[in-house]
Amino acid sequence: MGTDSSPGGQRDPADPAAALADRLFHDMVGALELFTIYLGDRLGLYRALDTDGPATSAELAARTGTAERHVREWLEHHAASGLLEVDDPAAGPLARRYRLPPAHIPALADPDDVRYRAFNGVEIVRAARWLPQLVEAFQTGGAPPPLPWAPEGRADYNRAVYLNLLGKQWLPAIADVDQRLRRQPRAGTPTRPACQAASPSPSPTRPAPTCPAGSTL
């Protein structure tokens, strides 16, 4: 798909309607690309290319338990859009080997990297699932049902920044909290099992929870 919606590639900067039409066209192209990223994330295609290296469409389909014909279309699209690289574009469709460029691995295949963004495909698809119910809600004054959390409601949006920044930057920026968390408990300070500390106090009708050995605070 091209990226210029204006006839013959001509744009008139003085035409606001044409500028808006061009903007909406690019928004559409971006949304469609996120749909293909959704497939790569949900089907494990990026992770398979990262873990096991370059692959033909048949090899990638075998690694991920998917249909070769559909995987081939996905690979061709990704190569054309620059998300993947192909070793020999002149090779036959079944002989072409595709690779995930090293520079793209953090954004597409490593959920622990702060630059990871493959979840954006999941987010946009998940947000669109309830649009028909939302249209009905606008007409009736009601509300669409809540989206089920599984299998696509995930913590990927915040996961990497918490893993990488919470203990290294955010908490150290709050000096009192950081010092308290780093302080060793005084000798002889009694500890409670972590599962009990996080549970309501026991009562005659609610006994203390049974905790695994070694789970102390």
N, C-alpha and C positions, 0 to 999 in steps of 0.2 A: 504494500500500500504506500502511495506517495505521501509526502508530508506538506504539500502546498495545495490548499483548497481553492485558490483563485484561478480563474480561467487563464491558461497559458502562462501561469506563474506571475501574472501582472498584479501588483498591489497598488492601491491608491491610498496613501497615508492620510488623505483628507476625508476619507469615507469611513465614518465610525461603524456603520453597519458591516462593511466588509472586514474591518478589523475584528469585530466581534465574531463574525462568521469564521474567520481564520482561527481565532482563539478557541472556539467551540470544536472546530475540526481537530486541532491539536489535543484538546482535552479528550476527545473520543479516541484518538490514536493511543494516548497514554493509558486510558482505561482498558482498551483492548490488550495492550501489552501486559498490564497487570493481571489480566485473566490468564495469559499464558504463564506468567510467573506463579500464579496460584497453582496451576497444574504441576509445574516443576517442583514446587515446595511440597504439595500434598502427596505427590507420587514418589518423592524421594529422588527425582532425577538429578538435581544439583548435587545432592550428597553422594550419589553413586559416581558421578563424574569426578568429584573431588577425591573420594576415597580410593576408587579403583582406576582412575585415569581415563584417557581418551577412549572413545568407543564408537563403533558403528551403531546404526539404529537397531540392528538385531542384537548386538551385544548389550546395549543399554536396556532394551526391552527384557532380555533374559535376566539381567541383574535386578530389575525392579518388578518383575512379574506383570508387565504391561504388554500391550499389543504393538508389534513392530510397526505396522502401518501408521498408527496414530503417533507413535514416538518419532517416526521419520518426519512427519509434518511439523511436529514441535521443534525438532532439531533444525530443520530447514528454516523455520521462522526465526529461531534464535540466532542462527548464523547470519541471516540477512539483516537482522536488527543490531548485530554487533554484540549480543550478549554471550555468544559462544564463538569459537573459532573452528574452522574446518581445515584439515591438513591439505587436502587437494580438491579444490572446487570443481576441477575438470573430471574427477573420478565419477563413476556411476553412482546412482543414489544409494545402493546397498553397500558400496565399497567406501564411501566417505567416512572418515573418522573425525569425530567432534571432540573438542576439549573445552574445559572451563578455564578461561585465562586466569593465571594466578592473581591478577589485580582484582578479579571479580569474586574470588572466593569469600573474602570477608563479608561482602554485601549479600551474597546469594546462598552460601553453604555453611557458614559458621555462626550459629545462633548465640555464641558467647562473645562475639565481637561487637563493639559498640556501633560499628558501621553496618551491621546486618539489617537488611530491609526486605528480604523475601516475604516476610509476614505481611507486607503491604498488600500483596495479592490476596491473601486470605481475608484481610480486613475489608477490602473493597467488595469482595464477593459476599462475605457474610452480611455486610451492611445492606446489600441489594436484595437479599433473600426475602425480606418482609415488605418490600415496596408495594406489592399489590394490596396487602393488608393495611399498609399506611394510607394508600389512596382511599380505601374504604373508610378508614378512621376519619380522614378529613371530611368525608361526605356525611358521616353519621354522628360525628362528635365523640366517638369511642376511642379506643386505643388498641393498637395491634398487640398480640400476645408477646410476652418476652421471648427473646431468642434463647434457645437452649444453649448451655455453655459448651457441651461436648458436641462434636469433636473439634470445633474450630475456634472456640473462645479460649484463647491461650494468653499466656503472660509474656509472649515474645517481645511485645512492644517495650516493656520495661526491664526484661530479664538481663540483658547485657549491661545496661547502665548500672543496675544494682550490683551485679557481680563485679564490675570493674571500678565503679566510682564510690559506692557506699562506704566501704572501709578505707579507701585510699584518699578520697578527696572530701566527700560530704561530711562524714563524722569528724575527721580531723579539723574541719573548719569550725566546729563547735567545740571549743577547747575544753570546757568543763565536762561535757559528755564524753569526749574522747579520752580524757584523763581517767574518768571514772571507769570506763569500759576496759582500759588497759591495766588498771590497778589490780594487783593480786589480792585475793581475800586474805584477811588476817588469819594467822595460824589458829587453829581451833574453832574457826567459825563453822557452825553447823550448816550442813547443806541438805536440801530437800531434793528428792527425785524430780527431775525436770517435768515428768508427766504429771506429778502431783502439784507442782508449783503452778502449772498452767491450767489446773482443774479446779472446780469449785471446792470449798472446804467440805470435808466429810460430815455427814450427819447420820442420825439413826436410820434414816431411809436411803442414805447415799454413802456407802462405804468408800474408803480411800481407794483409788485405782491401783491396780497391780502394775508395777513398773519393771521393765527389763533391767537386769543387772548393769550397774555402771552408769545409769542415766541420772546424773546429779547436776545440780546447778551450783 
